[in-house]
Structure formats: C-alpha cells, structure tokens
Amino acid sequence: MFLTIAQLCSLVSALCFGKILANSVKEHWWEMLTPVVSDPGRIAKDLQKINAIVGRGVYHNGWYGYWALDDQRRTKHNEYIWRLLDKFGMRKVLYYDSGEAGDYAIFIGNDGKVVCNAWELPWWDGKGAMTPYWFGLDAFMNDVDWAPYPTAKSYGLPPFTMPDGTKPKSVYDAIARRDLHGQWQFDFFSNPKVTDEIAQKSGLANISSKQKAREDVAEKSGWITVRLIHVDFSNPQLLDYRCREIKRLVREIRPDGVHIDNHGDVNILYPYMQAFGVWSVAGFRQWLQKHATPEQLSEWRIDSVSQFDIREYVLNKRFQAGQKLMEALSDLRWTEDPIWLRFLLFKVETELNFHKAVYQAAKEAAAEIGCDLMVGGNVIPLFPARTLLRGWCDIACFEWTMTKQFGPIRPSGLPPEGRVGHATKVGAAISNAGYCWATVYVPRELSGEGHENLHKLLAFECLANRALLDYGHWFLDGYSLGTVESVGFVNKFVTTHQKLLSKRKPFAEVALVYCPYTELTSITPIGVKTSLFLDEYIGWADFLSKNHFQWDVLLSQDLTTEDLRRFSVIVMPSIRVITDEQFQALCDYVRSGGRVIATGTTGTRFGVSEYLMPRPTPIWAKFQHARMRITDGYVGANRLEAEMKQLLDFEDWQPILWTDAGKTVGFYLHWNGSMNAPILTLDLVNYDIDVATDQVKPTSPIKVTLRLPKYFVNRQIDVTTHDPELESVGQKAKVKVDRLPGGKLHLHIPTFKFYLCIAINGYPSGFSHKNHSKEVDER
C-alpha cells in the first residue's frame, strides 16, 4: 500500500478526532455569514469602511519553509496588520499555500543578518555590503551555512529523498509535480519596483534575470524576485512536512482561520502537464499492485508491476496506426482505458488523503490551544474531484472568472446573460458552513471605480446563490470587483441581516446532480473534456436559473432514498457513473412518485468498485417508467431550451413559483435554519445591466405566485421586505400580499434596482406580537 502504516493510523486517528472536535462545539463562528476581505494590508487605511468580519491573507506561508514566518516577524508588517484587524474586531485568517514551494531573493550583510528581502529591496538605502541568495525551502532543508534563521535540522525535520531513498540534487526534484516527460519548471514572479540600477548595485542581477508579460498581467514583468514550483501531493514525505508546518503556524500565530491554497487539488486538470511527479509514478506501482489481478496485468502486458512506468505507457500508446502523440493524448478512448482510469483514481485517492490530513493537522493544533479554527481554502468547485473534499473544508473560498476561459471551462459571460450559481452552489455544497467565499475575477478595465454597479449586482447574485463575494484578491490578469465604498455597501447589508441570511438552505424542488467520478471519466491525458459532462451540467444550471425553477445541487454521493425524496424532480446531466445501489435508490424514488430526467451518457459506467469502466448496456435498461425520462441528447450543453422545458413538463407536477418577470430577474427561495421558527425567504436579483456604462435598469413591478409549504397552511402570514438600495437611505420597500386558495401566496413586488429579500413568516391564527416570544419558544 502507498501510505505507510504510521500515516494510515495517523489519518484514522485524525478522522476520529475530527468527529470528537465537531461534536464538542455547538456553533462555530464561521457558520454565520461572514463577509471577507483578502490581503487586508493593501487597504489598511480603509478597513473600517468595508464592514468586513474576516481579514484573509495575513502571514503568507507554505512557500518558503519555516523561514517565511521568521522573516515576516523580522519585518513586523504582518504583526501590524494583525493588530489592526484586532482593533476593528475582525477575524484573522492566515494564508498557507499547500500546493507550491520555492524561494525569494534575500540579501545578507557581512554580519550574517538580513539586510532586506525582495519586497523591501526598492527601499534599500544602498549602504553597506550585502550578498544575494535564493532564500526558501531548498536552502532551509539543506541547512545552508549562510542561513539567517534556524534550519531544518533545528526542528528535527527529516530530509526529502527520491522514492528509491537517494538524495535529490534539489529538494524540488523530490517534491515537484512533473509533466509527461518527467520535467518540472519554476513559475517566476517579478517586483516591478526594482530598477535596473538597484538590481545591479544590490547583486540581484548576479542570481536573477528579467521577464516580460502583457501590461495587465501583474508581477510578470521586471526583475525576477520569486520562483515557485507546484508540488506532487502523492509525496508522503511532503505530507509529513506540511502537517508539522501547519501545526507550528497555528500554535504560534493563533489565528481564527487558515486559508489553504490549492486545497483539494489532485493535479489532473491537465495531466500531461501536472500528474507525473516522481512519487506519483512510484506510488502508482504500489497502488496498481493492490488494485489489479494477475490475470488483468497479463492481459495488459505488464510483466512486472515494480518496473511499470505510467509515463512510458501513456507516451507509447496509440489507438490507431500513424497517430501522432498529441492526437493520441486527446483521444477519447483514454476515458475507457483500464490502466488510465486506475491512475486517475490513484491520484484522487492519494492526493485527497494528503489534503484531508493537512486539514486535520490544523484542527488538532487548534484544539490544543482552544481555538475554534475555520480551515478552508481555494477549492475550485468544478475542477476534478473537488466535491469529494466535502467534510474537510469549512469554507470553500475559490477563484472564478466569468469573462475568460478558466482552465478548460468556457466563460459564462457577465450579466445580463452570465450567471455564477452553477459554481457557487457547488462551492456551498462542499463547505461545512453551507456557504462559500467567491473571488470573481474581471479584467482590470472592469475593476475599481466606474464599475460599482456591476460589483453590487454580482455580490447580490452570489448572496442569493449561497456565497459571499470576496474583495481585494487578484492574480495575474484577474482583478477584484468594486471599490471600498461598494464593498462597504454590500457588507453592511449582509451584516445588518446576518441572522436572517445565515444558515439558509435552498427550498428547492429540482435537484441537479453533480458527480465527481463522472468528471474523471471525462479526462484524457491532455485534460478535461468539458463536452462529456461539465457543459451539460452548466447548461442545465443556467437554464433552471433563468427560467425561475427552484433548484439545488445534489452531489452524487447523496443519491440515497432519504436525500432524493426532498425533491420533486431529479435531473442527471450526463451522469455517466451510477452504482447499482444508487440506481436502486432512484428506482424506489420513482416508484414512490418522484421524477427523473437523464441526458447524454447517463448510466453508462460502473462505480469506483469496478474502476469506472463502461457498462455493457446503460443501467436504464433494467427499469423503465413514465416518470423516468431518458435522452441521449446533450440538451444542456447545446442550450436546447424547448427540449429542456419539454422534459420538465410532467402532468402531475407544477413548479412552486410562477412570475411574469423575464429572464433578467432571478428568483431564489430558501428556508432560514437559524431561527427557532422557520422563515421562507425569496431573493430577487436584477441582472439588467449595461456593463460598458455600468448602468442598471431597475425592474418593472413584478407579480409572483408561490405555492406555500405545508407549514404555512392555516397560519397568519407576515411578510417583510429588505432592499439594500432603499435601506441605505432609510426607506423600506413594501410588497402587497394576497392569500389565494390552495395554499398559494400572490406577491405584488415593487420596482427595485439590484436585489430584494422577501421574508415570509407564518404565525398561528390570532397571533399577536405580545405573545411572539412565547410562540417562538413553543415552535
């Protein structure tokens, strides 16, 4: 087996410990909606204006070894920001990069002490002799004689080795993820404030060089001052190191939370570029020995598993005569190759165990010091296997873009057409908190002043789709939306109504299934083929949102009888992987009155126990029913609205919400779970914006009819309305309410600009506010 017995025991112990810790805290601070600002040091003077509760990205660690904390303590900048967050009563979340490692330039004086580092260099006074070095994990682990701080041997950290036990030329040789040819490379970053004169005089020019990128790509032009590699999460030595490092950070810094970058990454988004680190190649041999029979190995012409090299297998395989390498790597027949599917499963299993163990290490350290620690990270929802991290991520705080290709995913575009719910709903489903933090990037020309309305609109769309929009984050050519003023406007509304808006669950009638194992069956060595699954999922999600259906994501691991019965309709958008047990639950659901829609290649693969291999015939051949509608068409991916509407047109079912509004208004129903008595909330979002001019066209008055849940039958209805635009000037919107026969409620909604939240309470007949507290206690 790949994990050592000690590591396996540690993971099992962590699992048990996690359950004990979760049960010991009745309510976590991070379960309530908590607006966040990233890298608060950038806007230190405006922190009070943004009305945020959390500052994320102080004490940046994980890249450079234990030295990063030592050097940050020397500069005292992060300590200042830490105290500033305390002053404003904000929660403090440190940044920890689990997926990268490397060096930055540092300058040591003749006395052996640090004169300045790469970020301080532009302000160096030019006096005194100093020597530049690459300062980071490699030097730290190799105990260099010029070290200004304690090195690895001071902490008793064992060295990194190659899988055969030999010493690598560089630490990065042992821990870097590699491409199909076994190569790794640095990712370089520049400090544009370092001039040629400073580079020459300081000696930086002796160890570095310059690079040039587009003008809008930040930190990619100028003298290189940072170099990083991406790591191979299959490396058990790196896992041990990461767990020790994050425990040290939690104990010494005592944060309220930890943001782990690359949390949940399994390096198979583009396998030919990422998947073949030396420990992955070696580990797969052991994994394959366990997960293949001698007969299968013989059939695959593998004479010796101990000598098998997955890189050679992929490089040499051709599906037809004369096929060139890149053609072969993108051939869809890889998605049925038994060895390739096993390799993907190995990567997912091994590398998710890495992330789970790091999460648990942080929690253990927090328990030691009595801290209710939030552990989240950059868990990008629609990237491979991320939903399998559920339970090991308190808040998914992920990067997303609507304006350009994001990995293999096509841009959804900005409003009025673009939607973000297909990502944020999955992010919320991953998060233990029930909501996520979304960093939605836009081009630089759409960030900042003059685009405040776009920011507000997208922030409220995120809120309606179980997310809070982050502020202050940027990477390369992706920039945050909004300004301090627009962020403060949104956050003030959220914090004012925090109790009402927190712990909400979608009041959904349609479940849209999302399957991480189906993702795996859409991956060739060249990368994810979105046409096989993701395009179908996104197409259905956008259709349901724009046509006012009340829907939620149902992760495929929840295809159980209990979870299915919460919905009136189950939509399976090309969900290839269905186990026999899941299919039985779907059949029972249909027999009891439920409805199933399956599109594309749904039901054509076995589950994990059969390594995701194709079924001889689709599983639907075992059972047919009038309320089970099957089509092999990709109606979502092709945006065939008429066909999707027809599939949803069941004679014995009508949607819960009707409206005369068009597609530029979104409707999102939720139950509020934080109150002693349930409250139904209806969020409305206006998408009618001209992005070029940042002008929003307010809605016309809207009529909405709701079929109320049984809870409200024979109860007095009380409706309150919250419009952030009106509340900012001390006014309130008023909604006219009519009760209709058959348990229906008719709402006459006034015009609004961005967003409206309508809260519907139900009280017993004859209710009076004098007895309200008694009524709440009884309920």
N, C-alpha and C positions, 0 to 999 in steps of 0.2 A: 504494500500500500504506500501511497505517496507521502501522506502525513506521518510523521513519527508517532510512536505510541504516546510519548510525552505531550506532543502537540495535540493529539486527539483527546487525551484525558483533560488537557487544559481547556479545549473547546467545549467538551461535555460539561466540565465544571462551570465554565462561563455561561452556558445555557441555563443551568440550574440556578446560578447566581442571579442571572438576569430576571428570572421569574420571581425570585425572592425580593429583589430590589423593586421590581414593578409593583408588587403587591404591598410593599411597605410604604409607598407614597400614595395617598388617596387622590391628590390632584397635583399635577405638575404645572409649573408656571407657564410652560410653553404650550400647554393645551389651549389656552386662551389666545385669540388673535393678537399677535404682537408685531406691529409694524417695524420694519428693519431698515437700517442704513448700512451700506457696505463702505469699508475703508473710511471710517469717520474722521480720521486725521486730515483728510482732504478738505473737509468742510467744518473744521473745528469751531470756527467763529460763528457758524450758523446752526450748530447742533440744536439749540433751543427752539429754533424756528420750525424744524421739520417734524416735531411731535412724534418722533420715533420712540419705541420702547427698547429696541435692541441695537447695539453697535456691533457689526460683524466685520472681522478682518483686522484685529489688533494683535500684535505679536505674530508675525508671519513665520511659520516654522515648517519643518519637514524636508525642506530642500537641502540644507547645508550641514546637517548633523547637529549635534548638541550645541555646536558653536553659535548657531543662529541666536539662541536665547542669550548666550554670553555677550555677544556683540550688541544686541539690542539693549541689554542692560547698561552697557557702556555708554551708548548714545543717549539713553534716558527718554527718547522721544515717545516710545510706546507707554512708558510709565506715566508720562504727562497726559496722553490720550486716555489711559485707563482711569486716572483720577478725574479727568473731565467728564467721562461717562458717569462716574460715581456722583459727581456734583449735580448732574441733571437727572439722577435716579434711573439711569438706563442700564439694562442688562449688558454684560460684556461677553462677547463670543470670540475666542481666539481662532486664528486661521491655521490649519495644518494641511499641508499637501502630502497626501499619501502616494501620489502617482508619479512624482518627479523628484529628481535629486540632481545636485550639481554644485557649482562654485560661483562665487563672485570675486571680483578683484578687490584686494585689500592691500594696504600699504603699511609696512612695518618699519619703525625707526631703528636707529642703531642700538637703542636700549632694549629692543625686543618687544616694545609695546606698539599697539595700533595707533597710527597717526590719523588715518581716516579710511573709510571704505568707499566703494564705488559710488554711492549716492551722496556722500559728503565731499567727494573729490572736487566738484566745481567751486567749493568754498575754501579749498586748501590755500593757505597763505603763501605757499611756495618756499617756505623757510625750512632749513634742515634737510639732511639726507634721509631718504627712505627707499625701501625696496618693495616692488610689487610682487604679489603672489596670487595664485588661484586658491581661494580660501573656501573650503567646503567639505563635503562628505569624504572625498577621496583622501585629502590631506589629514582630516580628522581621524579616519580609520587607520591610516598608515603612520600615525604618531610622528609627524614631521618634526625636525629639530627646531624649526623656526616658529612653532606653534605659540600663539599668544595666550591661549586658554588651555585647560586640561583636555587631553586627547582620549581616544577610545580606551587605552589601557588603564586610565584613571578610573573609569567606570566598570572595568572588567568586561568590556564588550568583546565577544569573540570575533575574529576576522571573517570576512566574506571569502568563500572559496568557489571554485568551479565545481560542478556536480561530481567530478572524479576526485575531489579533495585537493587539487593543485591550487597554488596561489595565482590569482589573475594578475595581469600586468597593471591593471587599474581596477579599482572597486567597480567601476561602471561596466567593465567587461562581464562581471558576475551578475549584476543586478539589472542591466538594461534590457528592455524589450528589443527584439530584433526583427528584421524583415525576413522574407523567404530565403534570402541568400546568406542569412546569418550576420547581417551588418547592423550596426547601430550608429547614431549620429547625435551630435549636440543640437539643441534648439537655442539659438543665440538671441540675446536681448541687449539693447543699447541704451545708454544715457545720453540723450541729445544735448544736454547741457555741458558735456565735456568737449572742450575745443581741441583743435589740433595742437595748439601750444601747450595746453595743460597735459594732454596725452604724452607729448614728447618730454616735457620737463619732469613729470611725475614718474616716468618709466613705464606707464601703461602701454605705450606703443611697442615696448620690447616683448610683451607677453600677449598682445591682442592685435586686432585689426578692425577695419571699418566695414559696415554693411549698409545697404541701401534698399528701401522698400517704398511703396506708394506713400504719398504725403499724409494720407488719412490713417495709415497703419501705425499705431503708437508703439514706441520703443523698438522699432525695427530699422531705424536709420541712425547712423552715428557710430562712435567707438563702442565696441562690444565690451560690456562690463559684467554680463551674467551669461553662464552657459549651463543648460539643464539637459538631462536625459529623462525619457519616460521609462518606468520600471516594469519588470516582469513580475506580476503578482503570484506566479507559481513558485517563487523562490521562498522556501521555508526559513532560510536564514534571514531574509529581509523581513519576513513576518515577525520573527522573534525580536528583531531590532526595532521595528515600528511599534510593537506593543510596549517595549521598555521605554521608548522615547515619549510616546503619548502619555504614559503614566507619569513620567517625570514632569512633563509640561503641566498636566492637570494638578499635580501635587504642589508645584512651585508657584504657578500663576493663579490658581484657584479661580478659574473663570465660571461664568454661568452656563456657558455652552462651548462646543467645539464644532467648527465647520471643517469637514474633511473633504478637501478637493479630490476629485477622481474616485469618490466613494462609489463602490459598485461597478467600477469599470472592469471589464473582463478581456479587453484587448482583441475583440473580434469584429469590431465595426468595419475595419479594413484589414483582414487577417494577413494578407501578403505584406503589409507594412508593419504589423504590430505583434503578431501572435507567436513568434518563434524564438523567444529568448532561450538561453541555454538550459535553464531549469524547466522550461515548458517542454522542450524536446526530450530531456531526460525523464521528466516526470510522467510524460505520456507513455513511455515504455512500460513503467510500472503499472500505470492505470490500465493500459491495454491488456497486460498480462492477466489482470483481475477480471476484465470485462469482455474477454473473448475466449471461446473454447478452442482446444487444439484443432478441431475439425475446421473451424472458421479460419484460423490462422493458416492452415494448409490451403484452404480454398483461396485465400488472399495472397498466397505465395510468400508468406512471411516465415522464413526458415528459423530465424532467431529473433525473438522479441527484444532481447538485450542489445541487439545491434540495429534495430529498426530506427530509421530517421524519418520523421514525418515530413521534413523539408524535402528530402530526396523523393519521397513518394509523390508529393504534390508537384514538384518540378518536373518529374519524369512522366506523369500520367497524361495520356492523350486519349480522347474519346473517339477520335477518328483519324485516319491517315492524313498526314500533311498539316495537322492543326498546329498553329503557332502558339507560343507559350501564353501570351495574354488572352488569346481566344480560348485556350483550354482553361485558364484560370477563371474565366467568367462563364463557362459552360454550366447551364442549369442542371446538368446531370450530376454535378457535385452534390446537389441537395438530396440525392438518393444514394450517395456513396457511403457504405457502412463504416469505413475507416474514418472518413472526414466527419461524419456525424458524431462518431465517438470522440474524435478530437475536440469538437465544439463542446460536447457535454463535459469532457475533462476540463476544459478551460473554465466553463461556467461553475462547475462544482468546486474546483480547487481555488479559483480566484475569488469566488463569493465567500468561501470559508476564510480567506485572508481578510476580507473587509469585515466580516462578522466578528472575527477575533479582535481586530483593532477597535471596533465599536465597543466590544465588551471590556477590553482593557481600559478604555477611558471611563466606562461606567464603574468598574471596580475601583479605580483610583478615586473617583468622585465619592463613592460610598465610604472610603477610608477617611475622607476629610469632611463627610457630612454634607455634601453638595448635591442638590437636585440638578444634575447636569443634562442639558439638551445636547445630544450628539446627532448632527445632521451632516449634510454635505451636498456636493454638486452631483446629484443623482439625476441625470438627464432622462426623463421618463420613457421616451420612445426609442432609446438606444438599447442594444441587445442585453437581455436578462435583468434589466434594472428592476422590474417589478418583483423579481424573486428576492430582492433585498428587503421586502416588507417585513416589519418586525425588528429590523436592525437599522432603522433610520427614523429619528424622531421628527425631523422636518427636512423634506427634500427642498434644497434651495438651489435651483438649477438655472443654467443659462439657456436662452432660447432666442431665436430670431425669426421674424415674420417677413423679412424683406430680402433675404438671400438664401441660397442653399445652405442647409445646416446638416453637415455630414451628408448622408445620402437622401435626406428628406427635402422635398421641394418646398420653396417658400409658400406660405399660405397667403401672404399679402397683408396689407394694412386695411383697416376699415375704410369704407363700409362693407367690403366683401370679406376681408380677412377675419378669422376667428382664432382664439387661443385655447378654447376649452378642451379641445382634443388632447392637449398636452397637460394643462393644469389639473384636469380631473384624474389623469393617471398619476401625476405627482402627488395629489392628495391621497389617492388610494395607497401609495407606497408609504406615506408618512404616518407615524404613530399619532401625531397631533390631529390628523384629519384635515389638515390644510397644508399648503406648501408656500414657499417663497419663490417667486419667479423673477429672474433678471431677463427682461425682454430687451434685446439689443436693437438699436436702429442705427442707420448711417449717421455720421457726425452732423450732416446738414439738417437732420430732423431732431437732434437733441438740443436741450437747453432752451434759451429764450426764443419766443415766437412759436413754440410748439407745445405750450402748456395744455391746450385743449386735447390734443392727441394723447398726451400723458394721462390726463384725468380720465378720458374715455377708456383707455386700456387698463388703467388701475381699477376702475369700477367693473370692467369686464372680468378681470382677474378675481375681484372680490365675489362676484356672482358665481364664479366657477371654482370656488374653494381655494383661492390663492391670494396672497398679498404681493403687490409689485415692489420689488427691491429698488433702491436708489443708490447711486454713487458708484456702481460697478462698471468697469469697461475692460475690454480685452481686444488687443489688436485693432481691427476696424469696426468693433461693436461698441456702442455707447449707450449709456442710460438715458431714459426719457426724463423730461421735466426739468424743473428748477426747484430751488429751495422753497419758493412760495407755493408752487403747485403741489409739491410733495407734502408740505405742511397742511395744505387744504384737504387732501385726501386722508392723511393720517389723523387729522383732528376728527374727521367724521368717524373713522374706524374706532378710535379710542373713546369717543363720546358714546358710541353704541356697541362697545366691546361685548357687553353681556348678551345683548340680543343677537349679535352676529357670530359669536363664538360657538363652537361645538355643534354647528348645524350639519345636518345630513340631508342630502337631496331627497325630496319627495318625488321619487321617480317611478314611472310606470313602464319605461322601456329600459332594458339592460343591454348595453353594447359590450360584448365580450372582448377582452384583451388577453392574448395568450403569449407568454414569453417563449414557450417551446415552439410555437408556430414561427416566431421570429427566427429561431435557429434554423428551421427548415427553409429559410429564405436567404441563407448566407452561403455564398461561394467563396473560394479563396480571395477573390478580388474585392468582395464586400457584400453588404446587404442589398438585396434586390427588392426594392420597396413595392414593385408591381405585384409581388406574390402575397403580400399581407398589409403592410402599412398604408399603402394608398387606399385600399378598400376600407380599412378602419377609419382613416381620416375623412374620407368621402362620406361615410355614414354619419360620423360625428358632426360634421359641418351641416349636413342635410337635416339632421334631427334638431340642431340648434336653430337654424334659420327658419324651420317650419314649426317652431314652438312646441315640439314634443318635449315632455319632461323625461330626461334620460340620465343615466349614470353609467360609469364604467363598472363592469363586473369582471374582476380578474379570474382567469380560467381556473386557478386553484380554488376558487369559491363556487365551482359548478357542482353544488350539492343541493339536495332536496330542500333543505332549510333556507338557503340563500336564494334559490330560484323562485320560491313562492312569494318573495317580496315584490315581484314584477308581474306585469300583465303580458309583456312580450319580451322574448329574448332574441336579440339579433346577433348572429355569429358571422362576422365579416371575414370570410375565407379563413376560418379557424381550422387549419389542417389537422392539428393534433388534438384528438379526443380519445380518452381512455374508455375502456368498456364500462368502468364504474361511472364515469361522467355521462356517458350515453344513457345508461340505465336511469340516472337521475333525471335527465332530460325527457326520457320517455314517460317516467312517472309524473313529471310536471305536466306534460301534455295531456295525459290521461285524466289528470285532476282538473283540467280546464285551462291550462296555460297554452301559450302560443310561441312557436319557434320559427324564425326565419334564418335560413342558412344560404350563404352565397359563395361563389368561387369554388375553391377546392376544399371546403369544409368537410371534415371527417375522413380525409384520405390517408391519414397517418396514424400509426400506433403511438402509444405514450413512451415515457422515458424507459420503462422496463424493457421495451423492445427497441430502444435506441432510435426512436422517431422514424423508423423505416416505413415505407409505403404499405398500405393495406392492399390485399388482392382486389377487393371491391370496397367502395365507400361504405362507411359504417351505417349510412341511412338505409341501405338495402335490408337491414334487419327489422326495420319498423317504419311504417308509413301511416299518416294520419292527416285529416283535413286541416287540423290546426298546426301542421308542420309543413312549411313551405320551403322548397328546395330549388335553387337555381345555380347552375354552374357559371352564370354570368358575373362579371365584376361590376355590379351596378353602382357601387360606391366609388370605386376608382374612376369609373367613366362618368360619374356625376349624372346618372340617368334618373332624374327626379321622378318622372312619371312612373317608372318601374318600381322605385322605392316606395312611392305612395301606394301603388297597387299592392305591393307585398304587405304593407301595413294595414290594408283595408280589410279587416276581419269583421264579418257581420255581427258577431257577438261582442264587439269591443269598440268603444269610442274614447278618444283621448280625454284627459281630465281637464284640459284647458282649451277654450275657444277664444279667438280675438279677431277684431277687424284690422289689427295693425299689420303692416307689411314686414318684409324681412330685415329692414333696418332697425327693428326693435327686437331685442331678445328678452325672453321670459324664463325665469329660473325659480322654481319652487323648492323650499327647504322646510324641514322640521327643525326647530330650535331645541337642542337637547340639554341646554344648560339651565333651563328653568324648571321649577317644580311642576308646573303645568305646561304642556306642550303649546308652542306657538307656531303657526304656519306663516312663513314669510315668503313673499313674492318679490323677487328682484327684477327690475326692468332696466335694460341698458339701451341707450340710444347710440347706434353706430353711424348715424348720418353726418359724416364729417367730410369736408374737402381738405385732404391732408396738405395740399400745396399752400392753401391760405390759412389753415388751422381754424377754419370757421365751422362751427357746429350748427346744424339746423334743428331747432327744437322740434319735438314731436307734435303732431296734431293730438287733440283729445282722443283717447283710446277707450274702447269698450272691451271688457274681458269677462268671460263667464267661467267659473270654476265649479267643478263637482267636488263638494267638500268631503273630507274623510268622515268616517262614521263617528269619530269623537265629537264632531260639532252638531250632530243630529239632536234636535230639541234643546239646543243651547243658545243662549243670547250671544250675539256676535258683536265684538268690539274691534274696530279697525283703526289703526294709527299709521301715519304715513311720514316717511323721512326722506327729504330731498336735500342733499348736501348744498346745492346752489342756493336754495331758499334759506336753509338754516344758517348759512354764513352771513346772512343779512337780517337774521332774527325773525324770519317768517316760516310758515308751515304750509305744506300742500294739503288740500282737502279732497278726499275721494268720496263720491256718493255711492252708497251701498244699497242694493236691493236683494232681499231673500226671494228665491224662486222655488217653485215646487220641485220635489225630487232631490232635495238636499243640495241645491245649487245656489251659488252666490254670484250676483252680477255687479261688476265694478265699473263705475264711470270715472276714468282716470284723467286728470288734467294734463295739459302740456308740461313737459319737463325737458331739461337740457342734456344732462349726462346720465343720471341714474336716479332711480326711485326704489325705496324699500317699503313694502306694504306689509305690516304685521297684523295678523288675524288671530285674535284671542276668542276663545269660547268659554262662556260662563253659564251656570245654571239659570233657568228662568227665574225671574225675580231677584237677580243679583243686584247687590248694592256695594259700592266701593267701601262702605264701613266694614263689611264682612269679607273684604277681599283677602286679607291675610289669613283668615280662618279657612277660606275656601282653598287657597293655595296649599295650606298645610294638609287639608283633607285629601287633596288630589295627589 
